[in-house]
Amino acid sequence: MSGHLTITHAGPALSLQDMGRSGYRAQGLTVGGAADRIALYEGAALLGQKPDLAVIEMAGSGGTFTADVDIRIALTGAQMVAKVEGEQIVWNASHLLPAGAKLEIGGARDGSYGYLHVGGGFDTPVVMDARSSHLAGGIGALLQTGERLALGVDKGRDVALTVPPLDRFGGGKVRLVASMQTDNFSAETIARFTKTVFRRDARANRMGVRMAFDGEGFATADQLSIVSEVVVPGDIQISGDGAPYVLMYECQTTGGYPRIGSVLPCDLPRVAQAQTGANLTFEFVEMDEAVALQNRYLAEIKALASKVAPLVRDPAAIRDLLGYQLISGAVSARTDPLKMEED
């Protein structure tokens, strides 16, 4: 333990998240973890550490934070206005947060979930192999004003780095493969589903995202006779009112609603980050293509560390400009630098 981060003001839905828990489905617990896994990899690349460390997930808006020691932070996911002692700082970048300085993070502007990373992660208790809160499973809880989170040991030093975010904001096309009941839907229903422009409904949380749409609902003739069976994140269930729900990482372990398809893991962050009202469309792909798309995604997140670059700052906006080493080496005021010295 190397200090604490205090939440001096908590937004409405802050939680501690990591990559979640695997291997507990038989006990009724799905994997959980961060809604946007890509954001964890981006933060890890910026801080030069592993992506499985715990971070603060901020749904919709952030809060105000202070640390009792100098710490490195990184901000990823949905862009939010962030300031340190009133001075705005860049998103998708790493920064130094001095001891006692106030970090303010506002509302999301282009997505749903923002992430606050710290160097070394958070050194909170491990429960069933993870530090993340699984709200639907009763593990952990939303973070509250006044909480002090222990910090892990930070082995890195670099700050003022940035990385280009992977594309997943603003809605768009979501790829899926056939699921257990896809063949139960008529060809006409499948065609209408893929041609429909859906909107991310306000009824959404870490368990699932409802898709709003115009026109009649979707259904299969034998949906009332389906026996409950295993479901996984990405499955698209068709509810009783005909609306599709995309299941997220805190979904239930079993379900009896018909599933029209299953979203590829690489596209789940696009669903998670869609703001209320954002347009989403669905496209079926064959399994071979799905595997290729997933492998390409894994290669992209693996390559993030190689895309980290120094953060270019405007000198006019740097308060402590004189504290930087602007010139290195010694020069003479009398020597013409363009004239070669004679031997």
Secondary structure in CASP SS format (residue, H / E / C, confidence):
PFRMAT SS
TARGET T0000
AUTHOR 0000-0000-0000
METHOD secondary structure of the structure
MODEL  1
M C 1.00
S C 1.00
G C 1.00
H E 1.00
L E 1.00
T E 1.00
I E 1.00
T E 1.00
H E 1.00
A E 1.00
G C 1.00
P C 1.00
A C 1.00
L E 1.00
S E 1.00
L E 1.00
Q E 1.00
D C 1.00
M C 1.00
G C 1.00
R C 1.00
S C 1.00
G C 1.00
Y C 1.00
R H 1.00
A H 1.00
Q H 1.00
G C 1.00
L C 1.00
T C 1.00
V C 1.00
G C 1.00
G C 1.00
A C 1.00
A C 1.00
D C 1.00
R H 1.00
I H 1.00
A H 1.00
L H 1.00
Y H 1.00
E H 1.00
G H 1.00
A H 1.00
A H 1.00
L H 1.00
L H 1.00
G C 1.00
Q C 1.00
K C 1.00
P C 1.00
D C 1.00
L C 1.00
A C 1.00
V E 1.00
I E 1.00
E E 1.00
M E 1.00
A E 1.00
G C 1.00
S E 1.00
G E 1.00
G E 1.00
T E 1.00
F E 1.00
T E 1.00
A E 1.00
D C 1.00
V C 1.00
D C 1.00
I E 1.00
R E 1.00
I E 1.00
A E 1.00
L E 1.00
T E 1.00
G E 1.00
A C 1.00
Q C 1.00
M E 1.00
V E 1.00
A E 1.00
K E 1.00
V E 1.00
E C 1.00
G C 1.00
E E 1.00
Q E 1.00
I E 1.00
V C 1.00
W C 1.00
N C 1.00
A E 1.00
S E 1.00
H E 1.00
L E 1.00
L E 1.00
P C 1.00
A C 1.00
G C 1.00
A C 1.00
K C 1.00
L E 1.00
E E 1.00
I E 1.00
G E 1.00
G E 1.00
A E 1.00
R C 1.00
D C 1.00
G C 1.00
S C 1.00
Y E 1.00
G E 1.00
Y E 1.00
L E 1.00
H E 1.00
V E 1.00
G C 1.00
G C 1.00
G C 1.00
F E 1.00
D C 1.00
T C 1.00
P C 1.00
V C 1.00
V E 1.00
M C 1.00
D C 1.00
A E 1.00
R C 1.00
S C 1.00
S C 1.00
H E 1.00
L C 1.00
A C 1.00
G C 1.00
G C 1.00
I E 1.00
G C 1.00
A C 1.00
L C 1.00
L C 1.00
Q C 1.00
T C 1.00
G C 1.00
E C 1.00
R E 1.00
L E 1.00
A E 1.00
L E 1.00
G C 1.00
V C 1.00
D C 1.00
K C 1.00
G C 1.00
R C 1.00
D C 1.00
V C 1.00
A C 1.00
L E 1.00
T E 1.00
V C 1.00
P C 1.00
P C 1.00
L C 1.00
D C 1.00
R C 1.00
F C 1.00
G C 1.00
G C 1.00
G E 1.00
K E 1.00
V E 1.00
R E 1.00
L E 1.00
V E 1.00
A C 1.00
S C 1.00
M C 1.00
Q C 1.00
T H 1.00
D H 1.00
N H 1.00
F C 1.00
S C 1.00
A H 1.00
E H 1.00
T H 1.00
I H 1.00
A H 1.00
R H 1.00
F H 1.00
T H 1.00
K H 1.00
T C 1.00
V C 1.00
F E 1.00
R E 1.00
R E 1.00
D E 1.00
A E 1.00
R E 1.00
A E 1.00
N C 1.00
R C 1.00
M C 1.00
G E 1.00
V E 1.00
R E 1.00
M E 1.00
A E 1.00
F C 1.00
D C 1.00
G C 1.00
E C 1.00
G C 1.00
F C 1.00
A C 1.00
T C 1.00
A C 1.00
D C 1.00
Q H 1.00
L H 1.00
S H 1.00
I C 1.00
V C 1.00
S C 1.00
E E 1.00
V E 1.00
V C 1.00
V C 1.00
P C 1.00
G C 1.00
D E 1.00
I E 1.00
Q E 1.00
I E 1.00
S C 1.00
G C 1.00
D C 1.00
G C 1.00
A C 1.00
P E 1.00
Y E 1.00
V E 1.00
L E 1.00
M C 1.00
Y C 1.00
E C 1.00
C C 1.00
Q C 1.00
T C 1.00
T E 1.00
G E 1.00
G C 1.00
Y C 1.00
P C 1.00
R E 1.00
I E 1.00
G E 1.00
S E 1.00
V E 1.00
L C 1.00
P H 1.00
C H 1.00
D H 1.00
L H 1.00
P H 1.00
R H 1.00
V H 1.00
A H 1.00
Q H 1.00
A C 1.00
Q C 1.00
T C 1.00
G C 1.00
A C 1.00
N E 1.00
L E 1.00
T E 1.00
F E 1.00
E E 1.00
F E 1.00
V C 1.00
E C 1.00
M H 1.00
D H 1.00
E H 1.00
A H 1.00
V H 1.00
A H 1.00
L H 1.00
Q H 1.00
N H 1.00
R H 1.00
Y H 1.00
L H 1.00
A H 1.00
E H 1.00
I H 1.00
K H 1.00
A C 1.00
L H 1.00
A H 1.00
S H 1.00
K H 1.00
V C 1.00
A E 1.00
P E 1.00
L C 1.00
V C 1.00
R C 1.00
D C 1.00
P H 1.00
A H 1.00
A H 1.00
I C 1.00
R C 1.00
D C 1.00
L H 1.00
L H 1.00
G H 1.00
Y C 1.00
Q C 1.00
L C 1.00
I C 1.00
S C 1.00
G C 1.00
A C 1.00
V C 1.00
S C 1.00
A C 1.00
R C 1.00
T C 1.00
D C 1.00
P C 1.00
L C 1.00
K C 1.00
M C 1.00
E C 1.00
E C 1.00
D C 1.00
END
